[in-house]
């Protein structure tokens, strides 16, 4: 495939600059929530083979491997494995540099195919979902920013958010209906939805207090606000 058709959004996601968005106690809180919800979605598939497309950010490799999953990670450049080598135990994962839109794997080769921090930055996101579904034998799991959340103010507040966070990228918002439709197009069933946070993550970053953040999010979850308006959402969909 011609180089200009390659999907390379994960190169930035795998960088140390991007990782700085998850530094410190609040960042640890974000990653713990993400990991726990993901592991909950995988509870019925112990020991499954997992392909993490564009997973050079290394956010999920360690918790997946520590819980007995066989993890393969792809990246769009050799540099995408740097954080994996630095933070994950040697031999706990397999890495391959390849084109995310033309994965060099057989149909249904992995039990689960996932992608985090990738879909909203991918120009050809439908093609990405198609490839994930193709090589997934049982389920796909990915996260996305939902329109039905504080993201509804995205166009108005993006510049403010960028000024507050410094290294924010533009990203695509999705609706639950849009995600469900795309999965159905690829013969995958109605998704399970696990919203992560009710309050915008930028607010938690500015609070700099994971204790307060946990308390606020616990109340939001108990009152049903997170279920209705939470974002980002982690999705699991099973093949039909």
C-alpha positions as CSV (number, residue, x, y, z in Angstrom):
1,X,0.0,0.0,0.0
2,X,1.2,3.5,-0.8
3,X,2.7,5.3,2.3
4,X,0.2,8.1,2.1
5,X,-2.6,5.6,2.8
6,X,-1.1,4.2,6.0
7,X,-2.9,5.0,9.2
8,X,-0.2,6.4,11.6
9,X,-2.1,8.1,14.4
10,X,-0.7,5.7,16.9
11,X,2.9,7.0,16.4
12,X,2.0,10.1,18.5
13,X,0.0,8.0,20.9
14,X,3.0,5.8,21.6
15,X,5.2,8.9,22.4
16,X,6.5,10.0,25.7
17,X,4.8,13.4,25.1
18,X,1.4,11.7,24.9
19,X,2.2,9.6,27.9
20,X,2.7,12.8,29.9
21,X,-1.1,13.2,29.8
22,X,-1.3,10.2,32.1
23,X,1.5,11.1,34.4
24,X,1.1,11.4,38.2
25,X,-1.6,10.2,40.6
26,X,-4.5,11.4,38.4
27,X,-3.0,9.7,35.4
28,X,-2.7,6.5,37.4
29,X,-6.4,6.8,38.3
30,X,-7.3,7.2,34.6
31,X,-5.4,4.1,33.6
32,X,-6.7,2.1,36.5
33,X,-10.3,2.8,35.5
34,X,-9.5,2.0,31.9
35,X,-7.8,-1.3,32.8
36,X,-10.5,-2.4,35.2
37,X,-13.3,-1.8,32.8
38,X,-11.4,-3.6,30.0
39,X,-10.6,-6.6,32.2
40,X,-14.3,-6.7,33.3
41,X,-15.3,-6.9,29.6
42,X,-12.8,-9.8,29.1
43,X,-13.9,-11.7,32.2
44,X,-15.6,-14.5,30.2
45,X,-12.5,-15.0,28.0
46,X,-9.7,-16.1,30.4
47,X,-6.4,-16.7,28.7
48,X,-7.6,-15.3,25.3
49,X,-5.3,-14.2,22.6
50,X,-5.5,-10.4,22.3
51,X,-4.3,-8.2,19.5
52,X,-3.8,-4.6,20.6
53,X,-3.8,-2.5,17.4
54,X,-1.7,0.7,17.8
55,X,-1.1,-0.3,21.4
56,X,2.4,1.2,21.7
57,X,1.2,3.6,24.4
58,X,1.6,0.5,26.6
59,X,-1.5,1.4,28.7
60,X,-3.0,-2.1,28.7
61,X,-0.2,-4.5,27.8
62,X,1.0,-5.0,31.3
63,X,-2.4,-5.5,33.0
64,X,-3.5,-7.9,30.2
65,X,-0.3,-9.9,30.4
66,X,-0.5,-10.0,34.2
67,X,-4.0,-11.4,34.0
68,X,-3.0,-14.3,31.7
69,X,-3.8,-12.9,28.3
70,X,-1.6,-13.6,25.3
71,X,-0.8,-10.1,24.0
72,X,0.3,-9.1,20.5
73,X,0.8,-5.3,19.9
74,X,1.0,-3.6,16.5
75,X,2.5,-0.2,15.7
76,X,2.9,2.0,12.6
77,X,6.6,2.4,13.1
78,X,9.4,0.6,14.9
79,X,9.5,3.5,17.4
80,X,6.1,2.5,18.7
81,X,7.5,-0.4,20.7
82,X,9.8,1.8,22.8
83,X,7.5,2.3,25.7
84,X,6.5,-1.4,25.6
85,X,10.2,-2.4,26.0
86,X,10.7,0.1,28.7
87,X,7.7,-0.7,30.9
88,X,6.5,-4.2,30.1
89,X,8.3,-7.4,31.1
90,X,10.3,-9.0,28.3
91,X,8.5,-11.9,26.8
92,X,5.1,-10.7,28.0
93,X,4.1,-9.5,24.6
94,X,4.8,-9.9,20.9
95,X,5.3,-6.8,18.8
96,X,4.9,-6.2,15.0
97,X,5.2,-3.0,12.9
98,X,2.6,-3.0,10.2
99,X,-0.3,-1.1,8.6
100,X,-3.3,-0.9,10.9
101,X,-5.6,-0.8,7.9
102,X,-4.2,-3.9,6.3
103,X,-3.3,-6.2,9.3
104,X,-1.0,-9.1,8.2
105,X,-3.1,-11.6,10.1
106,X,-5.6,-14.3,9.0
107,X,-9.3,-13.9,9.5
108,X,-10.4,-14.7,13.1
109,X,-6.7,-15.2,14.1
110,X,-7.1,-13.6,17.5
111,X,-9.8,-14.2,20.1
112,X,-10.0,-10.5,20.8
113,X,-8.9,-7.4,18.8
114,X,-8.7,-4.1,20.6
115,X,-7.6,-0.5,19.9
116,X,-7.4,2.3,22.5
117,X,-6.5,6.0,21.9
118,X,-6.8,5.3,18.2
119,X,-10.3,5.4,16.7
120,X,-10.9,9.2,17.2
121,X,-7.6,10.0,15.6
122,X,-7.9,7.7,12.6
123,X,-8.8,9.3,9.3
124,X,-10.2,6.1,7.9
125,X,-11.8,4.8,11.1
126,X,-14.4,2.7,9.3
127,X,-11.6,0.7,7.6
128,X,-9.9,0.3,11.0
129,X,-13.0,-1.2,12.5
130,X,-13.4,-3.4,9.5
131,X,-9.9,-4.8,9.9
132,X,-10.3,-5.3,13.6
133,X,-13.5,-7.3,13.0
134,X,-11.9,-9.3,10.3
135,X,-9.1,-10.7,12.5
136,X,-11.2,-11.1,15.6
137,X,-12.5,-14.6,16.3
138,X,-14.8,-13.6,19.2
139,X,-14.9,-9.9,20.1
140,X,-13.6,-6.4,19.4
141,X,-13.0,-3.9,22.2
142,X,-12.1,-0.2,21.7
143,X,-12.7,3.2,23.2
144,X,-14.2,6.4,21.7
145,X,-15.3,9.9,22.8
146,X,-19.1,10.1,22.8
147,X,-21.1,13.1,21.6
148,X,-23.7,12.6,24.3
149,X,-21.4,14.0,27.0
150,X,-19.5,17.2,27.9
151,X,-18.0,16.7,24.4
152,X,-21.2,18.3,23.0
153,X,-19.3,21.6,23.7
154,X,-16.2,20.3,21.8
155,X,-16.3,23.0,19.0
156,X,-16.8,25.8,21.6
157,X,-14.3,24.6,24.2
158,X,-11.5,22.9,22.2
159,X,-9.2,25.9,22.2
160,X,-9.7,26.3,26.0
161,X,-9.0,22.6,26.5
162,X,-5.8,22.9,24.4
163,X,-4.7,25.9,26.4
164,X,-5.3,24.0,29.6
165,X,-3.7,20.7,28.6
166,X,-1.1,21.9,26.1
167,X,-0.8,18.7,24.0
168,X,-4.4,18.0,23.0
169,X,-5.0,16.8,19.5
170,X,-8.2,17.3,17.4
171,X,-10.3,14.2,17.5
172,X,-13.6,12.8,16.0
173,X,-16.7,12.4,18.2
174,X,-19.0,9.5,17.7
175,X,-22.6,8.6,18.6
176,X,-23.6,5.3,20.1
177,X,-25.9,4.7,17.1
178,X,-23.0,5.4,14.7
179,X,-20.7,2.9,16.5
180,X,-23.5,0.3,16.7
181,X,-24.2,0.7,12.9
182,X,-20.5,0.3,11.9
183,X,-20.2,-2.9,14.0
184,X,-23.4,-4.3,12.5
185,X,-22.0,-3.6,9.1
186,X,-19.1,-5.9,9.9
187,X,-21.4,-8.6,11.3
188,X,-20.8,-7.8,15.0
189,X,-23.5,-7.7,17.5
190,X,-25.0,-4.9,19.7
191,X,-22.1,-3.5,21.8
192,X,-21.7,-3.5,25.5
193,X,-20.9,0.1,26.6
194,X,-18.7,1.0,29.6
195,X,-18.5,4.8,30.0
196,X,-15.3,5.8,32.0
197,X,-16.0,9.2,33.4
198,X,-18.9,11.7,33.7
199,X,-16.7,14.7,34.3
200,X,-14.3,15.8,31.5
201,X,-10.9,14.4,32.0
202,X,-9.4,17.8,31.7
203,X,-11.2,18.8,34.9
204,X,-9.7,15.9,36.8
205,X,-6.3,16.8,35.5
206,X,-6.7,20.4,36.9
207,X,-8.1,19.1,40.2
208,X,-4.8,17.1,40.6
209,X,-6.5,15.1,43.4
210,X,-7.5,11.5,42.6
211,X,-9.3,11.2,45.9
212,X,-11.7,14.0,44.9
213,X,-11.9,12.6,41.4
214,X,-12.9,9.2,42.6
215,X,-15.5,10.6,44.9
216,X,-17.1,12.8,42.2
217,X,-17.1,9.9,39.7
218,X,-18.5,7.5,42.3
219,X,-21.5,9.8,42.8
220,X,-21.9,10.2,39.1
221,X,-21.9,6.4,38.6
222,X,-24.3,5.7,41.4
223,X,-26.8,8.3,40.1
224,X,-26.7,7.0,36.6
225,X,-25.0,10.1,35.1
226,X,-22.0,8.2,33.9
227,X,-24.1,5.5,32.2
228,X,-26.1,8.2,30.3
229,X,-23.5,10.9,29.6
230,X,-20.1,9.4,30.4
231,X,-17.1,9.5,28.0
232,X,-14.8,8.0,26.7
233,X,-16.8,4.8,26.3
234,X,-15.2,1.4,26.1
235,X,-17.0,-0.9,23.7
236,X,-17.2,-4.6,23.4
237,X,-18.9,-6.2,20.5
238,X,-19.1,-10.0,19.7
239,X,-19.0,-11.5,16.3
240,X,-22.3,-13.0,15.1
